[in-house]
Amino acid sequence: MSEDLPTILADAWRLLVRGGADRRSPLHTPAVASVDADGLPQARVMVLRKADAATATLRFHTDARSPKVAELDGRPVSVLAYHAGENIQLRIAGTARIGRDDAEVDGIWNQSTTFARRCYMAEQAPGTPLPGPASGLPEWIEGQQPTIDQIAPARPNFAVLWVQVTAIDWLHLANSGHRRAVFRRADGWRGMWVAP
Ligand SMILES: Cc1cc2nc3c(=O)[nH]c(=O)nc-3n(C[C@H](O)[C@H](O)[C@H](O)COP(=O)(O)O)c2cc1C
């Protein structure tokens, strides 16, 4: 393991970029935490769709009707991931931004498979009480791959969550001695060692 701060930061981003691109990566499904309307912490697993080191952003997809969309837009967000193979925990702090109606979100929507887009056909918003166990999808589409025409009305239910990363807390576990470093955008990502 390198003890050079710029190398560690670059490696952390390399892991995140792979996490966005490779569904077998342990960084593909981090926990994303927000603060709800009652001031309580709310964490949930989300699929990391893309990480971009140049702009220090992470991209997630979600249902525009879910409570976290309102909780997160323009607010602080925390993303937590652990890579068991590398023994590295990344605690990421950032600012959330929700995209819904613009051409960029349209492009992302159009690139997803129709199977992936099917969950946005759910009739009720996530968290709505149901009379019994159910997917919430219209019955006629259960087990079916929707066509482009069938999926089109679900587009308003799709939102993109961008996390503008402002800090990365990197922790490496090792028998020979744990190491921890914190990188902040505010100090130009210079990085500093801290006690693990
Ligand atoms: C492996 C896995 C991946 C998930 N991916 C997403 C995702 O990409 N986007 C999403 O909104 N929810 C995803 N979920 C569901 C969330 O964890 C959560 O249950 C749901 O979004 C409702 O959360 P909310 O009530 O905070 O809105 C995933 C859950 C699991 C277990």
Ligand as a Chemical Component Dictionary entry (heavy atoms), coordinates in Angstrom:
data_LIG
# 
_chem_comp.id                   LIG 
_chem_comp.type                 NON-POLYMER 
_chem_comp.pdbx_formal_charge   0 
_chem_comp.three_letter_code    LIG 
# 
loop_
_chem_comp_atom.comp_id 
_chem_comp_atom.atom_id 
_chem_comp_atom.alt_atom_id 
_chem_comp_atom.type_symbol 
_chem_comp_atom.charge 
_chem_comp_atom.model_Cartn_x 
_chem_comp_atom.model_Cartn_y 
_chem_comp_atom.model_Cartn_z 
_chem_comp_atom.pdbx_ordinal 
LIG C1  C1  C 0 -28.461 -4.065 -3.865 1  
LIG C2  C2  C 0 -29.456 -2.925 -3.804 2  
LIG C3  C3  C 0 -29.402 -1.935 -4.749 3  
LIG C4  C4  C 0 -30.296 -0.867 -4.713 4  
LIG N1  N1  N 0 -30.188 0.117  -5.654 5  
LIG C5  C5  C 0 -31.004 1.199  -5.575 6  
LIG C6  C6  C 0 -30.840 2.268  -6.495 7  
LIG O1  O1  O 0 -29.965 2.273  -7.367 8  
LIG N2  N2  N 0 -31.663 3.339  -6.366 9  
LIG C7  C7  C 0 -32.636 3.393  -5.409 10 
LIG O2  O2  O 0 -33.342 4.408  -5.352 11 
LIG N3  N3  N 0 -32.813 2.398  -4.538 12 
LIG C8  C8  C 0 -32.020 1.296  -4.586 13 
LIG N4  N4  N 0 -32.181 0.261  -3.698 14 
LIG C9  C9  C 0 -33.311 0.322  -2.727 15 
LIG C10 C10 C 0 -32.955 1.265  -1.572 16 
LIG O3  O3  O 0 -32.008 0.641  -0.726 17 
LIG C11 C11 C 0 -34.197 1.657  -0.766 18 
LIG O4  O4  O 0 -34.794 0.530  -0.210 19 
LIG C12 C12 C 0 -35.232 2.396  -1.621 20 
LIG O5  O5  O 0 -34.604 3.293  -2.527 21 
LIG C13 C13 C 0 -36.198 3.218  -0.740 22 
LIG O6  O6  O 0 -35.454 4.124  0.013  23 
LIG P1  P1  P 0 -36.037 5.511  0.557  24 
LIG O7  O7  O 0 -37.268 5.143  1.340  25 
LIG O8  O8  O 0 -34.967 6.048  1.397  26 
LIG O9  O9  O 0 -36.362 6.350  -0.643 27 
LIG C14 C14 C 0 -31.286 -0.812 -3.708 28 
LIG C15 C15 C 0 -31.312 -1.807 -2.737 29 
LIG C16 C16 C 0 -30.427 -2.851 -2.785 30 
LIG C17 C17 C 0 -30.498 -3.906 -1.726 31 
# 
loop_
_chem_comp_bond.comp_id 
_chem_comp_bond.atom_id_1 
_chem_comp_bond.atom_id_2 
_chem_comp_bond.value_order 
_chem_comp_bond.pdbx_ordinal 
LIG C1  C2  SING 1  
LIG C2  C3  SING 2  
LIG C2  C16 DOUB 3  
LIG C3  C4  DOUB 4  
LIG C4  N1  SING 5  
LIG C4  C14 SING 6  
LIG N1  C5  DOUB 7  
LIG C5  C6  SING 8  
LIG C5  C8  SING 9  
LIG C6  O1  DOUB 10 
LIG C6  N2  SING 11 
LIG N2  C7  SING 12 
LIG C7  O2  DOUB 13 
LIG C7  N3  SING 14 
LIG N3  C8  DOUB 15 
LIG C8  N4  SING 16 
LIG N4  C9  SING 17 
LIG N4  C14 SING 18 
LIG C9  C10 SING 19 
LIG C10 O3  SING 20 
LIG C10 C11 SING 21 
LIG C11 O4  SING 22 
LIG C11 C12 SING 23 
LIG C12 O5  SING 24 
LIG C12 C13 SING 25 
LIG C13 O6  SING 26 
LIG O6  P1  SING 27 
LIG P1  O7  DOUB 28 
LIG P1  O8  SING 29 
LIG P1  O9  SING 30 
LIG C14 C15 DOUB 31 
LIG C15 C16 SING 32 
LIG C16 C17 SING 33 
# 
